[in-house]
């Protein structure tokens, strides 16, 4: 942008909390001209008012071993050793994102309005994924949110970590269905 003579000005609405390292929140200037690789974050945290939970797992071959952490703010790539994140919700684009009403279209937050009812919020878990768990536990009502918390709990299970230690060092976690359910 400097080469093209394009100027940018400070936008106070672009300051949002983020997860810098485990248990360390820090302010982030979340504005498209200044954030090179946002990847899927605009679908997970589309603006400063979006509420979401994200399960972060450490990256493949992490130096400190496998770890999982749930956060409610935009995580830094290195929150857990170059990890990957799995959200509870995804926010689908709406008309505002495609046709911003003002000149701040370079911002990740488009018109900086809070999440509106027009923006579609949906669970990140697919219907097929939910059906997989429902078939494994017939007669038990299971929601997509139940599966999300089940995954987080399973990732902290000492038995799971011991049984799949070799796999967790080389690939993303696989989520088995446990043999029974205690309520």
DRENPA-3360 file (N, C-alpha, C; in nm, 2 decimals, always signed):
BEGIN
1 = XXXXXXXX = +0.08/-0.12/+0.00/+0.00/+0.00/+0.00/+0.09/+0.13/+0.00 ~ +0.20/+0.12/+0.06/+0.29/+0.24/+0.06/+0.34/+0.27/-0.08 ~ +0.38/+0.16/-0.15/+0.42/+0.18/-0.29/+0.31/+0.24/-0.38 ~ +0.19/+0.20/-0.35/+0.07/+0.25/-0.43/+0.02/+0.38/-0.38 ~ +0.08/+0.44/-0.27/+0.04/+0.57/-0.22/-0.09/+0.56/-0.14 ~ -0.13/+0.44/-0.10/-0.25/+0.43/-0.03/-0.23/+0.45/+0.12 ~ -0.31/+0.54/+0.18/-0.29/+0.58/+0.32/-0.40/+0.51/+0.40 ~ -0.37/+0.48/+0.53/-0.46/+0.42/+0.62/-0.46/+0.50/+0.75;
9 = XXXXXXXX = -0.57/+0.51/+0.81/-0.57/+0.58/+0.94/-0.62/+0.49/+1.05 ~ -0.58/+0.53/+1.17/-0.61/+0.45/+1.29/-0.77/+0.44/+1.31 ~ -0.82/+0.32/+1.34/-0.96/+0.30/+1.36/-0.97/+0.24/+1.50 ~ -1.03/+0.31/+1.60/-1.04/+0.26/+1.73/-1.13/+0.14/+1.74 ~ -1.22/+0.12/+1.65/-1.31/+0.01/+1.65/-1.24/-0.12/+1.61 ~ -1.12/-0.11/+1.56/-1.04/-0.23/+1.52/-0.96/-0.29/+1.64 ~ -0.96/-0.23/+1.75/-0.90/-0.28/+1.87/-0.99/-0.38/+1.94 ~ -0.95/-0.51/+1.95/-1.03/-0.61/+2.01/-0.94/-0.70/+2.10;
17 = XXXXXXXX = -1.00/-0.77/+2.20/-0.91/-0.86/+2.28/-0.88/-0.98/+2.19 ~ -0.76/-1.04/+2.22/-0.72/-1.16/+2.15/-0.64/-1.25/+2.25 ~ -0.63/-1.37/+2.22/-0.55/-1.46/+2.30/-0.41/-1.47/+2.25 ~ -0.32/-1.41/+2.31/-0.18/-1.40/+2.27/-0.11/-1.53/+2.29 ~ -0.11/-1.58/+2.42/-0.05/-1.70/+2.46/-0.15/-1.76/+2.56 ~ -0.14/-1.89/+2.60/-0.23/-1.94/+2.69/-0.25/-1.85/+2.82 ~ -0.37/-1.82/+2.85/-0.40/-1.74/+2.97/-0.35/-1.60/+2.96 ~ -0.31/-1.55/+2.84/-0.26/-1.41/+2.83/-0.34/-1.34/+2.72;
25 = XXXXXXXX = -0.43/-1.26/+2.76/-0.51/-1.18/+2.66/-0.43/-1.05/+2.63 ~ -0.44/-1.01/+2.51/-0.37/-0.89/+2.46/-0.46/-0.82/+2.36 ~ -0.45/-0.69/+2.35/-0.53/-0.61/+2.25/-0.47/-0.64/+2.12 ~ -0.55/-0.66/+2.02/-0.51/-0.68/+1.88/-0.57/-0.57/+1.79 ~ -0.49/-0.52/+1.70/-0.54/-0.43/+1.60/-0.58/-0.51/+1.48 ~ -0.71/-0.55/+1.48/-0.76/-0.64/+1.38/-0.83/-0.57/+1.26 ~ -0.74/-0.53/+1.16/-0.78/-0.45/+1.05/-0.71/-0.50/+0.93 ~ -0.78/-0.54/+0.82/-0.73/-0.61/+0.71/-0.60/-0.55/+0.65;
33 = XXXXXXXX = -0.58/-0.43/+0.63/-0.46/-0.38/+0.57/-0.34/-0.41/+0.66 ~ -0.36/-0.44/+0.79/-0.24/-0.46/+0.88/-0.23/-0.60/+0.92 ~ -0.32/-0.69/+0.89/-0.32/-0.83/+0.92/-0.31/-0.91/+0.80 ~ -0.19/-0.97/+0.77/-0.17/-1.04/+0.64/-0.25/-1.17/+0.63 ~ -0.24/-1.26/+0.72/-0.29/-1.39/+0.71/-0.41/-1.41/+0.81 ~ -0.53/-1.37/+0.77/-0.64/-1.39/+0.87/-0.71/-1.52/+0.85 ~ -0.69/-1.59/+0.73/-0.74/-1.72/+0.70/-0.89/-1.72/+0.73 ~ -0.94/-1.81/+0.82/-1.08/-1.83/+0.85/-1.13/-1.74/+0.97;
41 = XXXXXXXX = -1.04/-1.66/+1.03/-1.09/-1.59/+1.15/-1.20/-1.49/+1.12 ~ -1.22/-1.43/+1.00/-1.34/-1.35/+0.98/-1.47/-1.43/+0.98 ~ -1.46/-1.56/+0.96/-1.58/-1.64/+0.97/-1.61/-1.69/+1.12 ~ -1.50/-1.69/+1.20/-1.51/-1.74/+1.34/-1.54/-1.62/+1.43 ~ -1.47/-1.51/+1.41/-1.49/-1.39/+1.49/-1.50/-1.27/+1.39 ~ -1.62/-1.25/+1.33/-1.64/-1.16/+1.22/-1.63/-1.01/+1.27 ~ -1.66/-0.98/+1.39/-1.65/-0.84/+1.44/-1.63/-0.85/+1.59 ~ -1.61/-0.73/+1.65/-1.58/-0.73/+1.79/-1.69/-0.77/+1.88;
49 = XXXXXXXX = -1.82/-0.78/+1.83/-1.93/-0.82/+1.91/-1.96/-0.97/+1.90 ~ -1.89/-1.04/+1.81/-1.92/-1.18/+1.79/-1.88/-1.27/+1.91 ~ -1.97/-1.35/+1.95/-1.94/-1.44/+2.06/-1.91/-1.58/+2.01 ~ -1.81/-1.64/+2.05/-1.77/-1.78/+2.00/-1.68/-1.84/+2.10 ~ -1.67/-1.97/+2.09/-1.57/-2.05/+2.16/-1.49/-2.13/+2.06 ~ -1.36/-2.15/+2.09/-1.27/-2.22/+1.99/-1.19/-2.31/+2.07 ~ -1.18/-2.44/+2.03/-1.09/-2.53/+2.09/-0.96/-2.53/+2.01 ~ -0.85/-2.49/+2.07/-0.72/-2.48/+2.01/-0.64/-2.60/+2.05;
57 = XXXXXXXX = -0.58/-2.67/+1.96/-0.49/-2.78/+1.98/-0.35/-2.75/+1.93 ~ -0.25/-2.80/+2.00/-0.12/-2.78/+1.96/-0.09/-2.84/+1.82 ~ +0.01/-2.78/+1.76/+0.04/-2.82/+1.62/+0.11/-2.95/+1.62 ~ +0.11/-3.01/+1.50/+0.17/-3.14/+1.48/+0.32/-3.13/+1.51 ~ +0.37/-3.22/+1.59/+0.51/-3.22/+1.63/+0.55/-3.11/+1.73 ~ +0.45/-3.07/+1.80/+0.47/-2.96/+1.90/+0.59/-3.00/+2.00 ~ +0.67/-2.90/+2.03/+0.78/-2.93/+2.12/+0.74/-2.97/+2.26 ~ +0.63/-2.91/+2.31/+0.59/-2.94/+2.44/+0.48/-3.05/+2.45;
65 = XXXXXXXX = +0.46/-3.12/+2.35/+0.36/-3.23/+2.35/+0.22/-3.18/+2.32 ~ +0.13/-3.27/+2.32/-0.01/-3.23/+2.28/-0.08/-3.15/+2.40 ~ -0.15/-3.05/+2.36/-0.23/-2.97/+2.45/-0.35/-2.92/+2.39 ~ -0.46/-2.89/+2.47/-0.58/-2.83/+2.42/-0.63/-2.73/+2.51 ~ -0.68/-2.62/+2.45/-0.73/-2.51/+2.53/-0.85/-2.45/+2.46 ~ -0.95/-2.41/+2.54/-1.07/-2.34/+2.49/-1.06/-2.19/+2.52 ~ -1.08/-2.11/+2.41/-1.07/-1.97/+2.43/-1.19/-1.90/+2.37 ~ -1.22/-1.78/+2.41/-1.33/-1.70/+2.36/-1.29/-1.57/+2.29;
73 = XXXXXXXX = -1.17/-1.57/+2.24/-1.12/-1.45/+2.17/-1.03/-1.50/+2.05 ~ -1.00/-1.42/+1.96/-0.92/-1.46/+1.85/-0.78/-1.51/+1.90 ~ -0.75/-1.63/+1.87/-0.62/-1.68/+1.91/-0.51/-1.65/+1.82 ~ -0.39/-1.63/+1.87/-0.27/-1.61/+1.80/-0.23/-1.74/+1.74 ~ -0.16/-1.75/+1.62/-0.12/-1.87/+1.56/-0.04/-1.95/+1.66 ~ +0.04/-1.89/+1.75/+0.13/-1.96/+1.84/+0.07/-1.97/+1.98 ~ -0.06/-1.95/+2.00/-0.12/-1.97/+2.13/-0.08/-2.10/+2.19 ~ -0.09/-2.20/+2.10/-0.05/-2.34/+2.14/+0.05/-2.40/+2.04;
81 = XXXXXXXX = +0.17/-2.35/+2.04/+0.27/-2.41/+1.95/+0.23/-2.43/+1.81 ~ +0.20/-2.33/+1.74/+0.16/-2.33/+1.60/+0.04/-2.43/+1.58 ~ -0.06/-2.41/+1.66/-0.17/-2.50/+1.66/-0.28/-2.47/+1.56 ~ -0.39/-2.54/+1.57/-0.51/-2.53/+1.49/-0.63/-2.51/+1.58 ~ -0.73/-2.44/+1.53/-0.85/-2.41/+1.61/-0.97/-2.47/+1.54 ~ -1.07/-2.51/+1.63/-1.19/-2.56/+1.59/-1.30/-2.49/+1.66 ~ -1.38/-2.41/+1.59/-1.48/-2.32/+1.65/-1.62/-2.40/+1.68 ~ -1.69/-2.34/+1.78/-1.83/-2.39/+1.80/-1.92/-2.34/+1.69;
89 = XXXXXXXX = -1.90/-2.21/+1.66/-1.99/-2.15/+1.55/-1.91/-2.10/+1.44 ~ -1.97/-2.08/+1.32/-1.92/-2.01/+1.21/-2.03/-1.90/+1.17 ~ -1.98/-1.79/+1.13/-2.07/-1.68/+1.09/-2.06/-1.67/+0.94 ~ -2.17/-1.69/+0.87/-2.18/-1.68/+0.73/-2.18/-1.53/+0.68 ~ -2.13/-1.51/+0.57/-2.13/-1.37/+0.51/-2.27/-1.32/+0.49 ~ -2.29/-1.19/+0.50/-2.42/-1.13/+0.47/-2.40/-1.02/+0.37 ~ -2.50/-0.95/+0.33/-2.49/-0.85/+0.23/-2.39/-0.74/+0.27 ~ -2.38/-0.71/+0.40/-2.29/-0.60/+0.44/-2.15/-0.63/+0.40;
97 = XXXXXXXX = -2.11/-0.76/+0.42/-1.97/-0.79/+0.39/-1.94/-0.78/+0.24 ~ -2.04/-0.81/+0.16/-2.02/-0.81/+0.01/-2.03/-0.66/-0.04 ~ -2.11/-0.58/+0.02/-2.13/-0.44/-0.03/-2.12/-0.35/+0.09 ~ -2.00/-0.32/+0.14/-1.99/-0.23/+0.25/-2.04/-0.09/+0.22 ~ -2.12/-0.03/+0.32/-2.18/+0.09/+0.29/-2.09/+0.21/+0.30 ~ -1.97/+0.20/+0.35/-1.89/+0.32/+0.36/-1.75/+0.29/+0.30 ~ -1.66/+0.38/+0.32/-1.53/+0.37/+0.26/-1.43/+0.29/+0.34 ~ -1.47/+0.23/+0.45/-1.38/+0.15/+0.53/-1.38/+0.00/+0.48;
105 = XXXXXXXX = -1.40/-0.03/+0.36/-1.41/-0.16/+0.31/-1.29/-0.25/+0.32 ~ -1.17/-0.18/+0.36/-1.05/-0.26/+0.38/-1.05/-0.33/+0.51 ~ -1.13/-0.28/+0.60/-1.14/-0.34/+0.74/-1.20/-0.47/+0.74 ~ -1.15/-0.56/+0.83/-1.21/-0.69/+0.84/-1.36/-0.68/+0.90 ~ -1.39/-0.57/+0.96/-1.52/-0.55/+1.02/-1.61/-0.48/+0.93 ~ -1.58/-0.45/+0.81/-1.66/-0.38/+0.71/-1.72/-0.25/+0.77 ~ -1.84/-0.25/+0.81/-1.90/-0.12/+0.87/-1.89/-0.11/+1.02 ~ -1.82/-0.20/+1.08/-1.79/-0.20/+1.23/-1.92/-0.21/+1.31;
113 = XXXXXXXX = -2.03/-0.26/+1.25/-2.15/-0.28/+1.33/-2.14/-0.41/+1.40 ~ -2.20/-0.42/+1.52/-2.20/-0.55/+1.59/-2.27/-0.65/+1.51 ~ -2.26/-0.78/+1.55/-2.33/-0.88/+1.48/-2.47/-0.86/+1.48 ~ -2.54/-0.86/+1.37/-2.68/-0.83/+1.36/-2.76/-0.96/+1.33 ~ -2.89/-0.96/+1.35/-2.97/-1.08/+1.32/-2.95/-1.12/+1.17 ~ -2.91/-1.03/+1.08/-2.90/-1.06/+0.94/-2.78/-1.15/+0.91 ~ -2.68/-1.15/+1.00/-2.56/-1.23/+0.98/-2.60/-1.37/+1.03 ~ -2.57/-1.47/+0.95/-2.62/-1.61/+0.99/-2.51/-1.68/+1.07;
121 = XXXXXXXX = -2.55/-1.72/+1.19/-2.46/-1.79/+1.28/-2.51/-1.93/+1.28 ~ -2.41/-2.02/+1.26/-2.45/-2.17/+1.26/-2.34/-2.25/+1.33 ~ -2.37/-2.37/+1.37/-2.27/-2.45/+1.44/-2.17/-2.50/+1.33 ~ -2.05/-2.51/+1.37/-1.94/-2.55/+1.28/-1.95/-2.70/+1.26 ~ -2.00/-2.78/+1.35/-2.02/-2.92/+1.33/-2.13/-2.95/+1.23 ~ -2.10/-3.03/+1.14/-2.20/-3.06/+1.03/-2.31/-3.15/+1.08 ~ -2.42/-3.16/+1.01/-2.53/-3.25/+1.05/-2.48/-3.40/+1.04 ~ -2.39/-3.43/+0.94/-2.34/-3.56/+0.93/-2.25/-3.60/+1.05;
129 = XXXXXXXX = -2.18/-3.50/+1.10/-2.10/-3.53/+1.22/-2.19/-3.55/+1.34 ~ -2.29/-3.48/+1.36/-2.38/-3.50/+1.47/-2.45/-3.63/+1.46 ~ -2.49/-3.67/+1.34/-2.56/-3.80/+1.31/-2.47/-3.92/+1.35 ~ -2.34/-3.90/+1.33/-2.24/-4.01/+1.37/-2.25/-4.03/+1.52 ~ -2.25/-3.92/+1.60/-2.26/-3.94/+1.74/-2.39/-3.99/+1.79 ~ -2.50/-3.95/+1.72/-2.63/-3.99/+1.76/-2.65/-4.14/+1.73 ~ -2.59/-4.19/+1.63/-2.60/-4.34/+1.60/-2.52/-4.42/+1.70 ~ -2.41/-4.36/+1.75/-2.33/-4.43/+1.85/-2.40/-4.44/+1.99;
137 = XXXXXXXX = -2.49/-4.34/+2.02/-2.56/-4.34/+2.14/-2.71/-4.33/+2.12 ~ -2.77/-4.44/+2.07/-2.92/-4.44/+2.05/-2.99/-4.41/+2.18 ~ -3.10/-4.34/+2.16/-3.19/-4.31/+2.28/-3.15/-4.20/+2.36 ~ -3.04/-4.13/+2.33/-2.99/-4.02/+2.40/-2.99/-3.90/+2.31 ~ -3.06/-3.79/+2.36/-3.06/-3.67/+2.28/-2.93/-3.59/+2.29 ~ -2.86/-3.58/+2.18/-2.73/-3.51/+2.17/-2.74/-3.39/+2.08 ~ -2.69/-3.28/+2.12/-2.69/-3.16/+2.04/-2.55/-3.13/+1.99 ~ -2.54/-3.04/+1.90/-2.40/-3.01/+1.84/-2.32/-2.95/+1.95;
145 = XXXXXXXX = -2.38/-2.87/+2.04/-2.30/-2.82/+2.15/-2.25/-2.93/+2.25 ~ -2.33/-3.03/+2.27/-2.29/-3.14/+2.35/-2.16/-3.21/+2.29 ~ -2.16/-3.22/+2.16/-2.05/-3.29/+2.09/-1.92/-3.20/+2.11 ~ -1.94/-3.07/+2.09/-1.83/-2.97/+2.11/-1.76/-2.99/+2.25 ~ -1.85/-2.99/+2.35/-1.79/-3.00/+2.49/-1.74/-3.14/+2.51 ~ -1.80/-3.24/+2.45/-1.75/-3.38/+2.46/-1.61/-3.39/+2.41 ~ -1.59/-3.33/+2.29/-1.45/-3.33/+2.23/-1.35/-3.26/+2.32 ~ -1.39/-3.15/+2.37/-1.30/-3.08/+2.46/-1.26/-3.16/+2.59;
153 = XXXXXXXX = -1.36/-3.22/+2.64/-1.34/-3.31/+2.76/-1.25/-3.43/+2.72 ~ -1.28/-3.49/+2.61/-1.20/-3.61/+2.56/-1.06/-3.57/+2.54 ~ -1.03/-3.45/+2.49/-0.89/-3.41/+2.46/-0.81/-3.39/+2.59 ~ -0.88/-3.38/+2.70/-0.82/-3.37/+2.84/-0.81/-3.50/+2.91 ~ -0.87/-3.60/+2.86/-0.87/-3.73/+2.93/-0.73/-3.79/+2.93 ~ -0.68/-3.83/+3.05/-0.55/-3.90/+3.05/-0.55/-4.03/+2.98 ~ -0.66/-4.10/+2.98/-0.66/-4.23/+2.91/-0.66/-4.21/+2.76 ~ -0.73/-4.11/+2.71/-0.72/-4.08/+2.57/-0.58/-4.04/+2.52;
161 = XXXXXXXX = -0.52/-3.95/+2.60/-0.39/-3.90/+2.57/-0.28/-4.01/+2.57 ~ -0.30/-4.10/+2.66/-0.20/-4.21/+2.67/-0.22/-4.31/+2.55 ~ -0.35/-4.34/+2.52/-0.38/-4.44/+2.42/-0.34/-4.38/+2.28 ~ -0.36/-4.25/+2.26/-0.33/-4.20/+2.12/-0.21/-4.10/+2.12 ~ -0.12/-4.12/+2.21/+0.00/-4.03/+2.23/+0.08/-4.03/+2.10 ~ +0.11/-4.14/+2.03/+0.18/-4.14/+1.91/+0.11/-4.07/+1.80 ~ -0.02/-4.09/+1.78/-0.10/-4.02/+1.68/-0.10/-3.87/+1.71 ~ -0.12/-3.83/+1.83/-0.13/-3.69/+1.86/+0.00/-3.61/+1.83;
169 = XXXXXXXX = +0.11/-3.68/+1.83/+0.24/-3.61/+1.80/+0.25/-3.59/+1.65 ~ +0.17/-3.67/+1.57/+0.19/-3.67/+1.42/+0.07/-3.61/+1.34 ~ -0.05/-3.61/+1.40/-0.16/-3.57/+1.32/-0.27/-3.50/+1.42 ~ -0.37/-3.44/+1.35/-0.48/-3.38/+1.43/-0.55/-3.49/+1.51 ~ -0.61/-3.46/+1.62/-0.67/-3.56/+1.70/-0.79/-3.62/+1.63 ~ -0.81/-3.75/+1.65/-0.92/-3.82/+1.60/-1.01/-3.84/+1.72 ~ -1.14/-3.83/+1.70/-1.24/-3.83/+1.81/-1.32/-3.96/+1.81 ~ -1.29/-4.05/+1.89/-1.37/-4.18/+1.90/-1.49/-4.16/+1.99;
177 = XXXXXXX = -1.59/-4.24/+1.97/-1.71/-4.25/+2.06/-1.67/-4.34/+2.17 ~ -1.69/-4.29/+2.29/-1.66/-4.38/+2.41/-1.77/-4.49/+2.42 ~ -1.73/-4.60/+2.48/-1.82/-4.72/+2.49/-1.96/-4.69/+2.56 ~ -1.96/-4.61/+2.65/-2.09/-4.58/+2.73/-2.10/-4.44/+2.77 ~ -2.22/-4.41/+2.82/-2.25/-4.27/+2.86/-2.30/-4.27/+3.00 ~ -2.24/-4.20/+3.09/-2.28/-4.18/+3.23/-2.34/-4.04/+3.24 ~ -2.46/-4.03/+3.29/-2.53/-3.90/+3.30/-2.53/-3.85/+3.44;
% end
